[in-house]
Amino acid sequence: MIQNREQLAVTPTHELVMDCIEQGIKATQPRNAVKNALTLTENTLEIQDRSIDLSPYSDILILGGGKAAAQMARVLETIIGDRLTDGIVVTNDPTETDQTRVIRGSHPVPNEVGRDGAAEILSLAERAESDTLILFVLSGGGSSLLPLPTRDVSLSALRSLTQELLECGASIDEINTVRKHLSQIKGGRLAVAAAPATVVGLVLSDVTGNDLGTIASGPIVGDSSTFADAKAVLERYDIDAPAPITAHLDEGELGKTPETPTPEDPVFETVHTHILADGSTAIRRAEAVAEASAFTPLILSTQVEGEARTVGRVHAAIANEAAATGRPVEPPLLLLSGGETTVTICGDGVGGPNQEFVLDGLLATNTDEIVLGSVDTDGKDGVAAGAGALATREIIDDEEQAMAALADNDAYSYLSERDAIIKTGPTGTNVNDLRIIAIPE
């Protein structure tokens, strides 16, 4: 999976960190996550702890979006077989399918192809009847890949606002609160369109804590946020949104435009959602790899959020403590964490949150023996090339230059020049960041 593994394999400890990363990602790939969760026996579809009798359904559809949507659809086709009647998914990582149409959208900034694909999905959902079963696949990136703004907001206006939200350091919850109130399908609106069909959500979660309303902006679950909440996000970050967006949010706050359906809405009585894999799935697999080595694994958290470089310093401090005192665990020790960090753009450089985590973490480590590795499990670290980075402090040959790179948000350039970028290409999944820090004996 790691294309430049030989280049990065400086020591056996580097290799162990890469083993943990590769196996963690593989555990969350659709071919594993979907196959492990679904089985079909005669007319009964088993999804985790739920049994669905397929006999009453004359139509079975696969709909959805996200980075892993096409691969999820491909696996589903092998399980459902000729019972499947139609399907459309939008993804930025297309793969060949037999019956499901795969539309290539754009992430993290939406494009016209994704919008048109989302419109086709909405149209199919609106035609569904009570004897229709919709298998709705969702994974990270679904918010951008299924844009479909309200009719009074153009895609270019939504795209401009999305870019501003991504650059200002807004959290994914805040970004999605805004998206839900500018969309025809997000915030539970797709479930409303599909009623009275039965909808089963199959999710690879990229959201810390697995809030179903946040994953892909919750197209099939109820929404407790409001137009006022969306306006508050824009005010909090001093964003001057395009006039049509401001007008739409104002009308919503005044009650002239219906709010998103709340979780208590009866429409959700026929909607059931299953999380097939998440960040903890990747971490548990990485933990198992570590347990087979001489290193003791310690999971710090699966729900880490915050500014990437701040998180990097905190992780480095824990590693320094273990190396110096044996607390909280005596080395050889492997620290694991997941979640999703963010970067507030202040400079003109190139670098993703995982690269900033590693570079700032290296600056804060006290020994050249500690190995820091961090990746975005989808294989692309923000807008930067590569999945993340892997290195020890030895690559820091000039602290001032490293600090200048961070100040300019140019961690990628600094790390790339020192052969520390992890390259995987698209992995077919997305369950947020996976961080592995090894402290040898």
Secondary structure, 3 states (H helix, E strand, C coil): CCCCHHHHCCCHHHHHHHHHHHHHHHHCCHHHHHHHHEEEECCEEEECCEEEECCCCCEEEEEEECCCHHHHHHHHHHHHHHHCCEEEEEECCCCCCCCCEEEECCCCCCCHHHHHHHHHHHHHHHCCCCCEEEEEEECCCHHHHCCCECCCCCHHHHHHHHHHHHHCCCCHHHHHHHHHCCECCCCCHHHHHHCCCEEEEEEECCCCCCCCCCHHHCCCCCCCCCHHHHHHHHHHCCCCCCHHHHHHHHHHHCCCCCCCCCCCCHHHHHEEEEEEECHHHHHHHHHHHHHCCCCEEEEEEEEEEEEHHHHHHHHHHHHHHHHHHCCCCCCCEEEEEEEEEECCCCCCCCCCHHHHHHHHHHHHCCCCCCEEEEEECCCCCCCCCCCEEEECHHHCCCHHHHHHHHHCCCHHHHHHHCCCEECCCCCCCCCCEEEEEEECC
